[in-house]
Amino acid sequence: MIRTERLDLVVLTRAFLERAAVGEERPDLGFVDPEDFLAGADDVVRLRLEQLAVEPALEPWLLRAIVLRESRVAVGFCTFHDAPDERGIVELGYEIVPAYRRRGFARETARAMAAWAAHHGARVLRASVSPDNVGSLALVEGEGFVRVGEQVDEVDGLEYVFEKPLGLTGA
């Protein structure tokens, strides 16, 4: 688990994801989910399950619930797309449920995930952001990411690609 000032970033186990993928009751990982934090993320869950089937050791790099420590409520999820590549690049993704946006949870999550990744060997953090995602654009620009290009994602369409070098603090 990764802990921040207000949040616990809880690894979603393979068993949890398998049950979520088929709509079954999920194992208790120590939080409640009144907002259905994985709603609309079926493609992400399936992709991460495919990765875990090939390489189970990826589990800590993949999906985590973003949980408010005080209430134990899941308010979103975060993920790396994979372990760092041969150049040390790791890509971050996150989603905060609408009822909990604009409270700094995404920024707090991104900082904690960056620090964790740096501590585990990543050298560069990447983020791909839709040009119309004002909140995420503000986050990456405010955290010192630099736009290095753009790409067209099969699911999400046009995305700007940002990168940020990591030190041991994640900064």
Rosetta blueprint (number, residue, H / E / L):
1 M L
2 I E
3 R E
4 T L
5 E L
6 R L
7 L E
8 D E
9 L E
10 V E
11 V E
12 L L
13 T L
14 R H
15 A H
16 F H
17 L H
18 E H
19 R H
20 A H
21 A H
22 V L
23 G L
24 E L
25 E L
26 R L
27 P L
28 D L
29 L L
30 G L
31 F L
32 V E
33 D L
34 P L
35 E L
36 D L
37 F L
38 L L
39 A L
40 G L
41 A L
42 D H
43 D H
44 V H
45 V H
46 R H
47 L H
48 R H
49 L H
50 E H
51 Q H
52 L H
53 A H
54 V H
55 E L
56 P H
57 A H
58 L H
59 E H
60 P H
61 W H
62 L L
63 L L
64 R E
65 A E
66 I E
67 V E
68 L E
69 R L
70 E L
71 S L
72 R L
73 V E
74 A E
75 V E
76 G E
77 F E
78 C E
79 T E
80 F E
81 H L
82 D L
83 A L
84 P L
85 D L
86 E L
87 R L
88 G L
89 I E
90 V E
91 E E
92 L E
93 G E
94 Y E
95 E E
96 I E
97 V L
98 P H
99 A H
100 Y H
101 R L
102 R L
103 R L
104 G L
105 F H
106 A H
107 R H
108 E H
109 T H
110 A H
111 R H
112 A H
113 M H
114 A H
115 A H
116 W H
117 A H
118 A H
119 H H
120 H L
121 G L
122 A L
123 R L
124 V E
125 L E
126 R E
127 A E
128 S E
129 V E
130 S L
131 P L
132 D L
133 N L
134 V H
135 G H
136 S H
137 L H
138 A H
139 L H
140 V H
141 E H
142 G H
143 E L
144 G L
145 F L
146 V E
147 R E
148 V E
149 G E
150 E E
151 Q E
152 V E
153 D E
154 E L
155 V L
156 D L
157 G E
158 L E
159 E E
160 Y E
161 V E
162 F E
163 E E
164 K E
165 P E
166 L L
167 G L
168 L L
169 T L
170 G L
171 A L
